[in-house]
Amino acid sequence: MAMNYSDYEFLRIEVADRVATVTLNRPDSLNAVNAEMHHELEQLWIDLAVDQDVNAIILTGAGRAFCAGGDVKGMASGALVQPSGKTGKGRGRGPIAAANGRRLVENMLDVEQPIIGAINGDAVGLGATLALLCDITVVSEKARLADTHVKVGVVAGDGGALIWPLLIGPHRAKEFLMRGNFISGAEAGKIGMVNYAVPPDQVMGKARELAQELADGPTWAIRWSKLAVNKWLKEQANLIMDTGLAYEMMTFKTKDHEEAVKAFIEKRKPNFVRNN
C-alpha cells in the first residue's frame, strides 16, 4: 500500500517510477521555512525512509528559489518559534527549539535512499544546509548559495557549521559563515562544493536522470554505500550540532539579533553595538 503524503501542507511529495520528488512549496515566500514547514521537514525523512515505493528522492523548490532559509518576518513576530496552528493539517504544532534543528539533520542523514538535490534557485541559510546535505547536488549556474545566519545576528548552528567545512575546508567555510557571503552555482561547481552546475533549464532533467539511474540500480549496494559514507557525516554531526545549535539559541537572545531583524523589516542597514 502506497504512503499517503496528503497531510503535508508546505511540502509537495509526488512518487513515480520509484522516485519521490519533494518540492518545498511556499513559492510566495521563496520557500522560506516557517515553524510548520520545519516540523514537516523533520517528519518527511522518516516517512520517505519507510516507503517501499521509493528508491530515490529528489529535493527541489517551487518557483524561482530553492529555499530562502528561516522566515525572518516570522522571527520578528515570534511565529518561527511559536507556530500559529491556524490549520490542523500539518505535522507538529510545538515551538521550534534546538532539538528540532538537530532532528531535521539527523533524520535527513538517516535516510537510506539516495537524495538528489535539484537546486533550482537561491539556497540561503537553512535552505543551503538542506541543499548541501543532499547526497548529490545539481545546481543552477545562476543560483546563489549562502549561509546568512550572521546577517540576522545568529550563529550558523542548524547545519552550516557542519556541512560547509566538510565540502570546502574549514578556512573557506569560516569566511563564508562569518561574512554571510554568497557563492554562485557556477563558482560552487568550480570549487567542488556541488556535484553539477548546469544551466537553469537543465537542473530538473539532470536530477531526474541521476535519480532514475539510482532508483533502478542495485538497491542495497547503493543504499549501504551511502550509509557507510554517512557514518562519517553523522560522526561530525554528533561532534558539532549540539554546540552550534546551543550557540545559535544564545544569539537569538542578543541585541544584535533584535537589531538585525528590525533592520530587515525596515529595509535598512543594521547598527550593531559592541559587547552587547
N, C-alpha and C positions, 0 to 999 in steps of 0.2 A: 504493500500500500504506500502510495506516494506521500511525502511530507506535505503538510499544509502550512504555507507561509502567509496566509491572508491576514493574519493579525498583526503583521508588521506595518507600521504607519509611515515611517520615514525611509524605509528600505524597500526596494522592489526586487523580488527574487523570482527568476524565471529559470526553469530546468528543461533542457532539451539535449538529446544525444549524450547524456551522462555529463553534461556541463551545466553548472549553475552560474548564471550571470546575475551578480548582485550590483544594483545601482543605488548609490547614495542619492536620495530623492527629495531634496529641498532646493530645487534649482533657483527659486526666487531669492534665496539667501546664500547662493553659491555653495549649497550643501554644507553650510556651517552646522556644527554639531551642537544641538541643544541637549538638555538633560534626557528627554525621552529618546532621542536618537542614540545617545551614548548607551543607555540601557539596552537598546535594540542591538547595537554593535557588540555588546558583551555577550548577549544570548545567541546571536546569529551563528557564531562559530561552533557552538555546542550543537545546534540543530543541524548544521551542514555536516558536521563530523559523523553523525549517525545516520545520515540519509544515504541509503543503499543505492539510490538512483543517481548519486553524484560522485563522479570520479575525478573531476577537476573543477576549479572555481575561477571565475573572472570577477574582479572588483573594479568598478568604474563609477563615474559621476554623471548625473543628469545635467543637461545644459552645457554652459561654456566652461565650468570649473569642475575639477575633481572634488576638492573639499577645501573650504576656506578656514578650516580649523574650528576652535571653540567659538561659540557665538558671543562676541564681545558685548553686544547690546544686552544679551542675556546676563552677562557678568554684571553689567551696570544695574540691572533691575533685580538681581538675585535669582533670576529664573534658571541660570545654569546650574546652580547648586540646590535649587528647590523647584522642581518641575511643577507646571501648572496643574497637571492632571485633569485638563478640561475634557479629554476624551477617555473612554475606557478601553481603548483598542490596543494601545502599545504594550511594551514589555517593561514592567517595573515603574514605580512612581516615587521612589525614595530620592533623597538628595544625592548628588554626586560627591563622593569622597575619594580619598587616596586609594582605598581598596578597589573602587570601580575602575580607576586608571590601571592599576596592576592587573585586575581581572581581564580587562579587554586585551591587553598584550599577551598575557598567559594563555587565554583561550585561543587567540589567533595562532600562537606558536604551537599549540597542541593539535591543531587540525592536521590529519594525515594526508588529505588530498592536496595536491599542489595548487597554490593560489597565484594566478596571473594578474598583475596589476595593469589595467588599461588606463593610464593616466592621461585623460583626455584634455585636461586643462590645469590651472594652477592648483598646487597641493601645498597647503600652508599649515604650520603648527601641527596639531593632531592629524590634520589631513596628510601632511608629509610623512608622519610616522606610519599611518595606515598604508600609504603608498609604498614606502621603503621596506616595510615588514613583509610585503608580498614576496613570494619565492622567486618569481621572475617579473621584471618590470619593463613594460613597453610604454614609453613616454613620448608625448607630442614634443617635437623640437621647439615649439613655441610656448609650451607650458613653462611655468616658473615654480621652483620648489624653494621653500624656506621654512625654517623653524623660527617663528617670530614671537615666541613667548616673551622674550626680553623686551619687545616693543610695547607690551602691555604690563611690564614690570613684574613678570613672574618667571620662575625657573622652568627650563625645558625638561620637566620631570616625567611627563607621561609617555616617554619613549624616545624623544630626541637624543637625550644623553646616552641612550642605549645603542641606537642603530646607526647614527651618523658616524661615530668613531670607527665602528666596525667596517663601514663601507669606504670611508675616505681617509682614515687615520685620525689620531687624536688632535694633532695640531690644526689641520684644516677644519676639523669638526668644531673645535673650540672657537675658532674665529667665526664660523657661521652661527654658532649658538650664542656667542657673546654679542655679536653685532646684529643678528637677525636678518642678514642679507639674503637676497635671492640668487639662485643659480638657474640658468635656462636649461630646458630639457636637452638642448643640443650640447651645451657645455657639460652637463651631467653625464651624457653619453661618452664624451671625450675622456673624462677622468675615471670612467668605470664605476660611477655611482649607480647607474642604471644599466640594465641589460641591452635595451634597444632604444634609440632615439630616432623617431620616424616622423614624416610629415603628418599633420593633424588628421587628415582623412584616411590614414593607413593604420591608426592606433588600434581600433577595434578589430580590423581584419587580421593584423598580426597576432593580437592577443587570442582571437578565436582559433587561428591556425595552431598556435602553441598549445592552447587548452585542449583542442581536439586530439592532437598528437599524444598528449599525456593521458587523456581520458581513454584512448584506445590502446595504450601501451600496456606493458606488464605491470599490473596494478600494484602488487606487493613489493616488487623490486623498486618501483618509483617511489611509493609511499615511504618505505623503510630507508631508502637513500636520503630522502628529505629529513626523516626523523633523526637519522644519525648526525647530520649536519646541525639540526636544530638543538641537539643536546648542547652544543657549544653556545648557540644563541641563548638558550634557557639558562645556562650557567652564568652568562653575562647579565641576563635579566635579573637573576637571583642576587647578583652582586650589586647591581646599580639601581633597580627600580624603586625599592623602598626608600633609599636615600634621596633619589631625585624627586620622588613624589612628596616626601616629607618637607624638603626644601621648597617645593612648589606650593604646598599648602601654607607654609610660613609666609611666602611672599604675597599670597592673597590678602594678608592682613597688613601689608605695608602701605605707607602713604604714597610710595612710588606707584604701586598698582592702582590705587584710588585715583591718582592724578592722571595716569596713562589712560585709564578707561574714560575718565571725564573728558580728557582732551580728544579722544577718539570720537566720542559722541558729539562734541562741539566742533570737530573738524579743525583742530588747531594743533600746534606743536606742544608737547608736554613740557612742563617746567619742573624738573626733578630737583629735590632738595637733598643735600648730602647728609649722610648719617641719620636717616630718619628711623 
